Amino acid sequence: MPSRATELLLLAIDIGSSSLRTALFDERGQRIAGSAAIREYQISYTPDGGAELDPAMLLRAAKNCLSKTIRGAGKTRVAAVGGSAFWHSLLGLDAKLRPITPIWTWADARAMPDAERLRTLLDEREIHACTGCMLRASFWPAKLSWARRTDPRRYRRVRCWVSPADWLFCELFGVDE
């Protein structure tokens, strides 16, 4: 068995709806003692059905967790990073890849009328067969339609629509995948 100093570790990041968690795992899949970190946060709910997270808050949570977790690595090298994230959330970035929208989470229901309209214009079964995506408020097509309809000026300023995980990985590691 390799010594801890030469062992390669996996950094795991779990971006959830209520917290962000990080930990290190060894080559056998065992969590490294003392490496787990968690930062809780809350989704902001609006009276009209919105469910949003502040991207800056999510980035701070990730940096705080990573700082604690990496201290648990010692001189051991992190060989890979894996992540999981809450599904169907959307974030708009400007030309410099800075967030200009909140994170609209999977629970945001404001795009319901847009999903209904899309179902009258498109064949939902065909869309689902091609993309795996239903025309529902939680999925990107309806969220994008809602964003364009309700705030066209900001919508035009967005240069890139991404998942929060894609943006977070780019911010933390300089990679977009």
PyMOL commands that place a pseudoatom at each C-alpha (Angstrom):
pseudoatom trace, name=CA, resn=MET, resi=1, chain=A, elem=C, hetatm=0, pos=[0.000, 0.000, 0.000]
pseudoatom trace, name=CA, resn=PRO, resi=2, chain=A, elem=C, hetatm=0, pos=[1.431, 3.444, -0.894]
pseudoatom trace, name=CA, resn=SER, resi=3, chain=A, elem=C, hetatm=0, pos=[2.284, 5.816, 1.911]
pseudoatom trace, name=CA, resn=ARG, resi=4, chain=A, elem=C, hetatm=0, pos=[-0.044, 8.740, 2.548]
pseudoatom trace, name=CA, resn=ALA, resi=5, chain=A, elem=C, hetatm=0, pos=[2.605, 11.118, 1.153]
pseudoatom trace, name=CA, resn=THR, resi=6, chain=A, elem=C, hetatm=0, pos=[2.496, 9.467, -2.288]
pseudoatom trace, name=CA, resn=GLU, resi=7, chain=A, elem=C, hetatm=0, pos=[-1.172, 8.527, -2.340]
pseudoatom trace, name=CA, resn=LEU, resi=8, chain=A, elem=C, hetatm=0, pos=[-3.417, 10.293, -4.848]
pseudoatom trace, name=CA, resn=LEU, resi=9, chain=A, elem=C, hetatm=0, pos=[-6.685, 11.711, -3.594]
pseudoatom trace, name=CA, resn=LEU, resi=10, chain=A, elem=C, hetatm=0, pos=[-10.050, 12.541, -5.112]
pseudoatom trace, name=CA, resn=LEU, resi=11, chain=A, elem=C, hetatm=0, pos=[-11.678, 15.816, -4.155]
pseudoatom trace, name=CA, resn=ALA, resi=12, chain=A, elem=C, hetatm=0, pos=[-15.468, 15.528, -4.099]
pseudoatom trace, name=CA, resn=ILE, resi=13, chain=A, elem=C, hetatm=0, pos=[-17.749, 18.571, -4.270]
pseudoatom trace, name=CA, resn=ASP, resi=14, chain=A, elem=C, hetatm=0, pos=[-21.489, 18.259, -3.738]
pseudoatom trace, name=CA, resn=ILE, resi=15, chain=A, elem=C, hetatm=0, pos=[-23.501, 21.382, -4.527]
pseudoatom trace, name=CA, resn=GLY, resi=16, chain=A, elem=C, hetatm=0, pos=[-26.913, 20.944, -2.971]
pseudoatom trace, name=CA, resn=SER, resi=17, chain=A, elem=C, hetatm=0, pos=[-30.019, 23.043, -2.577]
pseudoatom trace, name=CA, resn=SER, resi=18, chain=A, elem=C, hetatm=0, pos=[-29.294, 23.776, 1.085]
pseudoatom trace, name=CA, resn=SER, resi=19, chain=A, elem=C, hetatm=0, pos=[-25.536, 23.317, 1.434]
pseudoatom trace, name=CA, resn=LEU, resi=20, chain=A, elem=C, hetatm=0, pos=[-22.233, 22.730, -0.291]
pseudoatom trace, name=CA, resn=ARG, resi=21, chain=A, elem=C, hetatm=0, pos=[-20.072, 19.836, 0.881]
pseudoatom trace, name=CA, resn=THR, resi=22, chain=A, elem=C, hetatm=0, pos=[-16.502, 18.811, 0.123]
pseudoatom trace, name=CA, resn=ALA, resi=23, chain=A, elem=C, hetatm=0, pos=[-14.307, 15.907, 1.173]
pseudoatom trace, name=CA, resn=LEU, resi=24, chain=A, elem=C, hetatm=0, pos=[-11.218, 13.993, 0.111]
pseudoatom trace, name=CA, resn=PHE, resi=25, chain=A, elem=C, hetatm=0, pos=[-11.233, 10.293, -0.701]
pseudoatom trace, name=CA, resn=ASP, resi=26, chain=A, elem=C, hetatm=0, pos=[-8.316, 7.908, -1.056]
pseudoatom trace, name=CA, resn=GLU, resi=27, chain=A, elem=C, hetatm=0, pos=[-7.614, 5.455, -3.863]
pseudoatom trace, name=CA, resn=ARG, resi=28, chain=A, elem=C, hetatm=0, pos=[-9.851, 2.877, -2.147]
pseudoatom trace, name=CA, resn=GLY, resi=29, chain=A, elem=C, hetatm=0, pos=[-12.807, 5.268, -1.920]
pseudoatom trace, name=CA, resn=GLN, resi=30, chain=A, elem=C, hetatm=0, pos=[-12.424, 5.866, 1.809]
pseudoatom trace, name=CA, resn=ARG, resi=31, chain=A, elem=C, hetatm=0, pos=[-13.016, 9.382, 3.078]
pseudoatom trace, name=CA, resn=ILE, resi=32, chain=A, elem=C, hetatm=0, pos=[-9.939, 10.999, 4.586]
pseudoatom trace, name=CA, resn=ALA, resi=33, chain=A, elem=C, hetatm=0, pos=[-10.604, 11.752, 8.239]
pseudoatom trace, name=CA, resn=GLY, resi=34, chain=A, elem=C, hetatm=0, pos=[-10.925, 15.449, 8.964]
pseudoatom trace, name=CA, resn=SER, resi=35, chain=A, elem=C, hetatm=0, pos=[-11.380, 16.420, 5.317]
pseudoatom trace, name=CA, resn=ALA, resi=36, chain=A, elem=C, hetatm=0, pos=[-15.160, 16.822, 5.237]
pseudoatom trace, name=CA, resn=ALA, resi=37, chain=A, elem=C, hetatm=0, pos=[-16.559, 20.346, 5.200]
pseudoatom trace, name=CA, resn=ILE, resi=38, chain=A, elem=C, hetatm=0, pos=[-20.055, 21.740, 4.859]
pseudoatom trace, name=CA, resn=ARG, resi=39, chain=A, elem=C, hetatm=0, pos=[-21.446, 25.246, 4.441]
pseudoatom trace, name=CA, resn=GLU, resi=40, chain=A, elem=C, hetatm=0, pos=[-25.189, 25.710, 4.675]
pseudoatom trace, name=CA, resn=TYR, resi=41, chain=A, elem=C, hetatm=0, pos=[-27.183, 28.391, 2.894]
pseudoatom trace, name=CA, resn=GLN, resi=42, chain=A, elem=C, hetatm=0, pos=[-30.785, 29.089, 2.069]
pseudoatom trace, name=CA, resn=ILE, resi=43, chain=A, elem=C, hetatm=0, pos=[-32.663, 29.516, -1.158]
pseudoatom trace, name=CA, resn=SER, resi=44, chain=A, elem=C, hetatm=0, pos=[-34.480, 32.847, -1.329]
pseudoatom trace, name=CA, resn=TYR, resi=45, chain=A, elem=C, hetatm=0, pos=[-38.148, 32.311, -2.143]
pseudoatom trace, name=CA, resn=THR, resi=46, chain=A, elem=C, hetatm=0, pos=[-40.264, 35.074, -3.640]
pseudoatom trace, name=CA, resn=PRO, resi=47, chain=A, elem=C, hetatm=0, pos=[-44.051, 35.474, -3.428]
pseudoatom trace, name=CA, resn=ASP, resi=48, chain=A, elem=C, hetatm=0, pos=[-44.374, 34.921, -7.201]
pseudoatom trace, name=CA, resn=GLY, resi=49, chain=A, elem=C, hetatm=0, pos=[-42.788, 31.437, -7.091]
pseudoatom trace, name=CA, resn=GLY, resi=50, chain=A, elem=C, hetatm=0, pos=[-39.112, 32.347, -7.402]
pseudoatom trace, name=CA, resn=ALA, resi=51, chain=A, elem=C, hetatm=0, pos=[-36.388, 30.223, -5.838]
pseudoatom trace, name=CA, resn=GLU, resi=52, chain=A, elem=C, hetatm=0, pos=[-32.961, 31.809, -6.146]
pseudoatom trace, name=CA, resn=LEU, resi=53, chain=A, elem=C, hetatm=0, pos=[-29.426, 31.570, -4.829]
pseudoatom trace, name=CA, resn=ASP, resi=54, chain=A, elem=C, hetatm=0, pos=[-26.816, 34.306, -4.850]
pseudoatom trace, name=CA, resn=PRO, resi=55, chain=A, elem=C, hetatm=0, pos=[-23.836, 33.134, -6.988]
pseudoatom trace, name=CA, resn=ALA, resi=56, chain=A, elem=C, hetatm=0, pos=[-21.355, 35.044, -4.784]
pseudoatom trace, name=CA, resn=MET, resi=57, chain=A, elem=C, hetatm=0, pos=[-22.700, 33.240, -1.711]
pseudoatom trace, name=CA, resn=LEU, resi=58, chain=A, elem=C, hetatm=0, pos=[-22.293, 29.872, -3.450]
pseudoatom trace, name=CA, resn=LEU, resi=59, chain=A, elem=C, hetatm=0, pos=[-18.713, 30.717, -4.445]
pseudoatom trace, name=CA, resn=ARG, resi=60, chain=A, elem=C, hetatm=0, pos=[-17.884, 31.779, -0.861]
pseudoatom trace, name=CA, resn=ALA, resi=61, chain=A, elem=C, hetatm=0, pos=[-19.342, 28.522, 0.461]
pseudoatom trace, name=CA, resn=ALA, resi=62, chain=A, elem=C, hetatm=0, pos=[-17.223, 26.543, -1.999]
pseudoatom trace, name=CA, resn=LYS, resi=63, chain=A, elem=C, hetatm=0, pos=[-14.022, 28.410, -1.147]
pseudoatom trace, name=CA, resn=ASN, resi=64, chain=A, elem=C, hetatm=0, pos=[-14.647, 28.000, 2.593]
pseudoatom trace, name=CA, resn=CYS, resi=65, chain=A, elem=C, hetatm=0, pos=[-15.244, 24.280, 2.225]
pseudoatom trace, name=CA, resn=LEU, resi=66, chain=A, elem=C, hetatm=0, pos=[-12.262, 23.772, -0.065]
pseudoatom trace, name=CA, resn=SER, resi=67, chain=A, elem=C, hetatm=0, pos=[-9.964, 25.612, 2.325]
pseudoatom trace, name=CA, resn=LYS, resi=68, chain=A, elem=C, hetatm=0, pos=[-10.930, 23.286, 5.176]
pseudoatom trace, name=CA, resn=THR, resi=69, chain=A, elem=C, hetatm=0, pos=[-10.854, 20.171, 3.022]
pseudoatom trace, name=CA, resn=ILE, resi=70, chain=A, elem=C, hetatm=0, pos=[-7.487, 20.847, 1.403]
pseudoatom trace, name=CA, resn=ARG, resi=71, chain=A, elem=C, hetatm=0, pos=[-5.914, 21.313, 4.840]
pseudoatom trace, name=CA, resn=GLY, resi=72, chain=A, elem=C, hetatm=0, pos=[-6.836, 17.636, 5.340]
pseudoatom trace, name=CA, resn=ALA, resi=73, chain=A, elem=C, hetatm=0, pos=[-4.713, 16.618, 2.343]
pseudoatom trace, name=CA, resn=GLY, resi=74, chain=A, elem=C, hetatm=0, pos=[-1.379, 17.458, 3.919]
pseudoatom trace, name=CA, resn=LYS, resi=75, chain=A, elem=C, hetatm=0, pos=[1.358, 16.903, 1.359]
pseudoatom trace, name=CA, resn=THR, resi=76, chain=A, elem=C, hetatm=0, pos=[-0.796, 14.466, -0.587]
pseudoatom trace, name=CA, resn=ARG, resi=77, chain=A, elem=C, hetatm=0, pos=[-1.662, 15.414, -4.148]
pseudoatom trace, name=CA, resn=VAL, resi=78, chain=A, elem=C, hetatm=0, pos=[-5.237, 15.779, -5.316]
pseudoatom trace, name=CA, resn=ALA, resi=79, chain=A, elem=C, hetatm=0, pos=[-5.354, 13.805, -8.575]
pseudoatom trace, name=CA, resn=ALA, resi=80, chain=A, elem=C, hetatm=0, pos=[-8.941, 14.453, -9.611]
pseudoatom trace, name=CA, resn=VAL, resi=81, chain=A, elem=C, hetatm=0, pos=[-12.006, 16.487, -8.757]
pseudoatom trace, name=CA, resn=GLY, resi=82, chain=A, elem=C, hetatm=0, pos=[-15.537, 15.177, -9.049]
pseudoatom trace, name=CA, resn=GLY, resi=83, chain=A, elem=C, hetatm=0, pos=[-18.730, 17.054, -8.500]
pseudoatom trace, name=CA, resn=SER, resi=84, chain=A, elem=C, hetatm=0, pos=[-22.455, 16.735, -8.306]
pseudoatom trace, name=CA, resn=ALA, resi=85, chain=A, elem=C, hetatm=0, pos=[-24.901, 19.595, -8.361]
pseudoatom trace, name=CA, resn=PHE, resi=86, chain=A, elem=C, hetatm=0, pos=[-28.533, 20.411, -7.968]
pseudoatom trace, name=CA, resn=TRP, resi=87, chain=A, elem=C, hetatm=0, pos=[-30.268, 19.863, -11.251]
pseudoatom trace, name=CA, resn=HIS, resi=88, chain=A, elem=C, hetatm=0, pos=[-31.810, 22.224, -13.793]
pseudoatom trace, name=CA, resn=SER, resi=89, chain=A, elem=C, hetatm=0, pos=[-30.574, 25.429, -12.235]
pseudoatom trace, name=CA, resn=LEU, resi=90, chain=A, elem=C, hetatm=0, pos=[-29.543, 28.283, -14.509]
pseudoatom trace, name=CA, resn=LEU, resi=91, chain=A, elem=C, hetatm=0, pos=[-27.115, 31.202, -14.277]
pseudoatom trace, name=CA, resn=GLY, resi=92, chain=A, elem=C, hetatm=0, pos=[-26.539, 34.049, -16.754]
pseudoatom trace, name=CA, resn=LEU, resi=93, chain=A, elem=C, hetatm=0, pos=[-22.991, 35.385, -17.253]
pseudoatom trace, name=CA, resn=ASP, resi=94, chain=A, elem=C, hetatm=0, pos=[-21.830, 38.594, -18.914]
pseudoatom trace, name=CA, resn=ALA, resi=95, chain=A, elem=C, hetatm=0, pos=[-19.072, 38.905, -21.545]
pseudoatom trace, name=CA, resn=LYS, resi=96, chain=A, elem=C, hetatm=0, pos=[-16.416, 38.635, -18.809]
pseudoatom trace, name=CA, resn=LEU, resi=97, chain=A, elem=C, hetatm=0, pos=[-18.096, 35.471, -17.432]
pseudoatom trace, name=CA, resn=ARG, resi=98, chain=A, elem=C, hetatm=0, pos=[-19.356, 37.259, -14.314]
pseudoatom trace, name=CA, resn=PRO, resi=99, chain=A, elem=C, hetatm=0, pos=[-22.827, 36.411, -12.987]
pseudoatom trace, name=CA, resn=ILE, resi=100, chain=A, elem=C, hetatm=0, pos=[-25.497, 38.956, -13.867]
pseudoatom trace, name=CA, resn=THR, resi=101, chain=A, elem=C, hetatm=0, pos=[-28.476, 36.892, -12.782]
pseudoatom trace, name=CA, resn=PRO, resi=102, chain=A, elem=C, hetatm=0, pos=[-29.138, 35.057, -9.570]
pseudoatom trace, name=CA, resn=ILE, resi=103, chain=A, elem=C, hetatm=0, pos=[-29.055, 31.286, -9.773]
pseudoatom trace, name=CA, resn=TRP, resi=104, chain=A, elem=C, hetatm=0, pos=[-32.582, 30.280, -10.707]
pseudoatom trace, name=CA, resn=THR, resi=105, chain=A, elem=C, hetatm=0, pos=[-32.886, 26.917, -9.000]
pseudoatom trace, name=CA, resn=TRP, resi=106, chain=A, elem=C, hetatm=0, pos=[-34.817, 23.836, -10.028]
pseudoatom trace, name=CA, resn=ALA, resi=107, chain=A, elem=C, hetatm=0, pos=[-37.540, 24.922, -7.574]
pseudoatom trace, name=CA, resn=ASP, resi=108, chain=A, elem=C, hetatm=0, pos=[-38.185, 28.262, -9.305]
pseudoatom trace, name=CA, resn=ALA, resi=109, chain=A, elem=C, hetatm=0, pos=[-41.749, 28.061, -10.671]
pseudoatom trace, name=CA, resn=ARG, resi=110, chain=A, elem=C, hetatm=0, pos=[-42.046, 31.465, -12.365]
pseudoatom trace, name=CA, resn=ALA, resi=111, chain=A, elem=C, hetatm=0, pos=[-41.573, 29.934, -15.820]
pseudoatom trace, name=CA, resn=MET, resi=112, chain=A, elem=C, hetatm=0, pos=[-44.793, 27.885, -15.613]
pseudoatom trace, name=CA, resn=PRO, resi=113, chain=A, elem=C, hetatm=0, pos=[-46.669, 30.074, -18.133]
pseudoatom trace, name=CA, resn=ASP, resi=114, chain=A, elem=C, hetatm=0, pos=[-43.692, 29.871, -20.478]
pseudoatom trace, name=CA, resn=ALA, resi=115, chain=A, elem=C, hetatm=0, pos=[-43.612, 26.081, -20.206]
pseudoatom trace, name=CA, resn=GLU, resi=116, chain=A, elem=C, hetatm=0, pos=[-47.326, 25.969, -21.028]
pseudoatom trace, name=CA, resn=ARG, resi=117, chain=A, elem=C, hetatm=0, pos=[-46.777, 28.225, -24.052]
pseudoatom trace, name=CA, resn=LEU, resi=118, chain=A, elem=C, hetatm=0, pos=[-43.855, 26.099, -25.269]
pseudoatom trace, name=CA, resn=ARG, resi=119, chain=A, elem=C, hetatm=0, pos=[-46.057, 22.989, -25.051]
pseudoatom trace, name=CA, resn=THR, resi=120, chain=A, elem=C, hetatm=0, pos=[-48.528, 24.647, -27.457]
pseudoatom trace, name=CA, resn=LEU, resi=121, chain=A, elem=C, hetatm=0, pos=[-45.740, 25.518, -29.909]
pseudoatom trace, name=CA, resn=LEU, resi=122, chain=A, elem=C, hetatm=0, pos=[-43.620, 22.355, -29.773]
pseudoatom trace, name=CA, resn=ASP, resi=123, chain=A, elem=C, hetatm=0, pos=[-44.166, 18.621, -29.687]
pseudoatom trace, name=CA, resn=GLU, resi=124, chain=A, elem=C, hetatm=0, pos=[-43.145, 17.810, -26.111]
pseudoatom trace, name=CA, resn=ARG, resi=125, chain=A, elem=C, hetatm=0, pos=[-42.657, 14.097, -26.842]
pseudoatom trace, name=CA, resn=GLU, resi=126, chain=A, elem=C, hetatm=0, pos=[-40.297, 14.915, -29.688]
pseudoatom trace, name=CA, resn=ILE, resi=127, chain=A, elem=C, hetatm=0, pos=[-38.381, 17.405, -27.540]
pseudoatom trace, name=CA, resn=HIS, resi=128, chain=A, elem=C, hetatm=0, pos=[-38.142, 14.830, -24.760]
pseudoatom trace, name=CA, resn=ALA, resi=129, chain=A, elem=C, hetatm=0, pos=[-36.943, 12.121, -27.142]
pseudoatom trace, name=CA, resn=CYS, resi=130, chain=A, elem=C, hetatm=0, pos=[-34.197, 14.403, -28.497]
pseudoatom trace, name=CA, resn=THR, resi=131, chain=A, elem=C, hetatm=0, pos=[-33.067, 16.086, -25.299]
pseudoatom trace, name=CA, resn=GLY, resi=132, chain=A, elem=C, hetatm=0, pos=[-34.426, 14.182, -22.309]
pseudoatom trace, name=CA, resn=CYS, resi=133, chain=A, elem=C, hetatm=0, pos=[-36.010, 17.490, -21.306]
pseudoatom trace, name=CA, resn=MET, resi=134, chain=A, elem=C, hetatm=0, pos=[-39.703, 17.968, -20.713]
pseudoatom trace, name=CA, resn=LEU, resi=135, chain=A, elem=C, hetatm=0, pos=[-41.198, 21.398, -21.306]
pseudoatom trace, name=CA, resn=ARG, resi=136, chain=A, elem=C, hetatm=0, pos=[-41.597, 22.198, -17.616]
pseudoatom trace, name=CA, resn=ALA, resi=137, chain=A, elem=C, hetatm=0, pos=[-40.791, 25.277, -15.536]
pseudoatom trace, name=CA, resn=SER, resi=138, chain=A, elem=C, hetatm=0, pos=[-37.756, 23.605, -13.945]
pseudoatom trace, name=CA, resn=PHE, resi=139, chain=A, elem=C, hetatm=0, pos=[-35.988, 23.010, -17.270]
pseudoatom trace, name=CA, resn=TRP, resi=140, chain=A, elem=C, hetatm=0, pos=[-33.908, 25.549, -19.166]
pseudoatom trace, name=CA, resn=PRO, resi=141, chain=A, elem=C, hetatm=0, pos=[-36.164, 26.164, -22.217]
pseudoatom trace, name=CA, resn=ALA, resi=142, chain=A, elem=C, hetatm=0, pos=[-38.965, 27.555, -20.057]
pseudoatom trace, name=CA, resn=LYS, resi=143, chain=A, elem=C, hetatm=0, pos=[-36.547, 29.411, -17.761]
pseudoatom trace, name=CA, resn=LEU, resi=144, chain=A, elem=C, hetatm=0, pos=[-34.898, 31.055, -20.782]
pseudoatom trace, name=CA, resn=SER, resi=145, chain=A, elem=C, hetatm=0, pos=[-38.274, 32.014, -22.238]
pseudoatom trace, name=CA, resn=TRP, resi=146, chain=A, elem=C, hetatm=0, pos=[-39.316, 33.477, -18.878]
pseudoatom trace, name=CA, resn=ALA, resi=147, chain=A, elem=C, hetatm=0, pos=[-36.044, 35.432, -18.542]
pseudoatom trace, name=CA, resn=ARG, resi=148, chain=A, elem=C, hetatm=0, pos=[-36.428, 36.906, -22.023]
pseudoatom trace, name=CA, resn=ARG, resi=149, chain=A, elem=C, hetatm=0, pos=[-40.091, 37.788, -21.434]
pseudoatom trace, name=CA, resn=THR, resi=150, chain=A, elem=C, hetatm=0, pos=[-39.726, 39.335, -17.971]
pseudoatom trace, name=CA, resn=ASP, resi=151, chain=A, elem=C, hetatm=0, pos=[-36.363, 41.113, -18.202]
pseudoatom trace, name=CA, resn=PRO, resi=152, chain=A, elem=C, hetatm=0, pos=[-35.401, 41.520, -21.888]
pseudoatom trace, name=CA, resn=ARG, resi=153, chain=A, elem=C, hetatm=0, pos=[-32.700, 44.081, -21.174]
pseudoatom trace, name=CA, resn=ARG, resi=154, chain=A, elem=C, hetatm=0, pos=[-30.797, 41.801, -18.798]
pseudoatom trace, name=CA, resn=TYR, resi=155, chain=A, elem=C, hetatm=0, pos=[-31.501, 38.829, -21.061]
pseudoatom trace, name=CA, resn=ARG, resi=156, chain=A, elem=C, hetatm=0, pos=[-29.704, 40.626, -23.931]
pseudoatom trace, name=CA, resn=ARG, resi=157, chain=A, elem=C, hetatm=0, pos=[-26.712, 41.367, -21.669]
pseudoatom trace, name=CA, resn=VAL, resi=158, chain=A, elem=C, hetatm=0, pos=[-26.204, 37.662, -20.921]
pseudoatom trace, name=CA, resn=ARG, resi=159, chain=A, elem=C, hetatm=0, pos=[-23.472, 36.237, -23.133]
pseudoatom trace, name=CA, resn=CYS, resi=160, chain=A, elem=C, hetatm=0, pos=[-23.476, 32.731, -21.721]
pseudoatom trace, name=CA, resn=TRP, resi=161, chain=A, elem=C, hetatm=0, pos=[-26.087, 30.636, -19.911]
pseudoatom trace, name=CA, resn=VAL, resi=162, chain=A, elem=C, hetatm=0, pos=[-24.547, 27.946, -17.709]
pseudoatom trace, name=CA, resn=SER, resi=163, chain=A, elem=C, hetatm=0, pos=[-25.267, 25.576, -14.898]
pseudoatom trace, name=CA, resn=PRO, resi=164, chain=A, elem=C, hetatm=0, pos=[-24.023, 26.877, -11.543]
pseudoatom trace, name=CA, resn=ALA, resi=165, chain=A, elem=C, hetatm=0, pos=[-21.667, 23.887, -11.332]
pseudoatom trace, name=CA, resn=ASP, resi=166, chain=A, elem=C, hetatm=0, pos=[-20.006, 24.784, -14.645]
pseudoatom trace, name=CA, resn=TRP, resi=167, chain=A, elem=C, hetatm=0, pos=[-19.458, 28.358, -13.471]
pseudoatom trace, name=CA, resn=LEU, resi=168, chain=A, elem=C, hetatm=0, pos=[-18.237, 27.266, -10.037]
pseudoatom trace, name=CA, resn=PHE, resi=169, chain=A, elem=C, hetatm=0, pos=[-15.707, 24.814, -11.492]
pseudoatom trace, name=CA, resn=CYS, resi=170, chain=A, elem=C, hetatm=0, pos=[-14.427, 27.509, -13.836]
pseudoatom trace, name=CA, resn=GLU, resi=171, chain=A, elem=C, hetatm=0, pos=[-14.061, 29.959, -10.957]
pseudoatom trace, name=CA, resn=LEU, resi=172, chain=A, elem=C, hetatm=0, pos=[-12.371, 27.468, -8.643]
pseudoatom trace, name=CA, resn=PHE, resi=173, chain=A, elem=C, hetatm=0, pos=[-10.181, 25.514, -11.046]
pseudoatom trace, name=CA, resn=GLY, resi=174, chain=A, elem=C, hetatm=0, pos=[-9.980, 27.551, -14.240]
pseudoatom trace, name=CA, resn=VAL, resi=175, chain=A, elem=C, hetatm=0, pos=[-11.776, 24.885, -16.233]
pseudoatom trace, name=CA, resn=ASP, resi=176, chain=A, elem=C, hetatm=0, pos=[-15.211, 24.880, -17.779]
pseudoatom trace, name=CA, resn=GLU, resi=177, chain=A, elem=C, hetatm=0, pos=[-15.923, 21.167, -17.803]
for i in range(1, 177): cmd.bond("trace and resi %d" % i, "trace and resi %d" % (i + 1))
show_as sticks, trace
zoom trace
